[in-house]
Amino acid sequence: MARSWKYMNVVFRIDGDAVELRQREDPNLFITIKEIVDTEAEAVAEVKRLDALNAGKGARYYFQSAKYFTSGRPSSDG
């Protein structure tokens, strides 16, 4: 059976102090997903571009690989 997922790369922004994640605040207030791209190279380039574009604005950009389930998440029933 063909696998029903592929790796994607999520580009996201953390507003404010990226070192101190405020535990009592909702992370949705300071973490924003900007886009999802196919390759790590695209993600690296976009992070560099966004960091340069928004330098000095108190935000940092990052990326993380994640699985995208092309046919929906598989059942955990086995």
ZIKAMO-V796886 format. One record per pair of residues at least 4 apart in sequence whose C-alpha atoms are under 8 Angstrom apart, sorted by the first residue. I is the first residue (numbers start at 0). J is the second residue. Records with the same first field share a line. If there is no record, write none. Layout:
I=J + J
This chain:
3=68 + 69 + 70
4=66 + 67 + 68 + 69 + 70
5=66 + 67 + 68 + 69
6=37 + 64 + 65 + 66 + 67
7=35 + 36 + 37 + 38 + 64 + 65 + 66 + 67
8=35 + 36 + 37 + 38 + 39 + 42 + 62 + 63 + 64 + 65
9=32 + 33 + 34 + 35 + 36 + 42 + 62 + 63 + 64 + 65
10=32 + 33 + 34 + 35 + 36 + 42 + 45 + 46 + 60 + 61 + 62 + 63
11=30 + 31 + 32 + 33 + 34 + 60 + 61 + 62
12=29 + 30 + 31 + 32 + 33 + 58 + 59 + 60 + 61
13=17 + 29 + 30 + 31 + 58 + 59 + 60
14=29 + 30 + 57 + 58 + 59
15=29 + 57 + 58
16=20 + 57 + 58
17=58 + 59
21=26
24=28
25=29
26=30
27=31
36=41 + 42
37=41
38=42
39=43 + 64
40=44
41=45
42=46 + 62
43=47 + 62
44=48
45=49
46=50 + 60 + 61 + 62
47=51 + 60
48=52
49=53 + 60
50=54 + 58 + 59 + 60
53=58
54=58
68=72 + 73
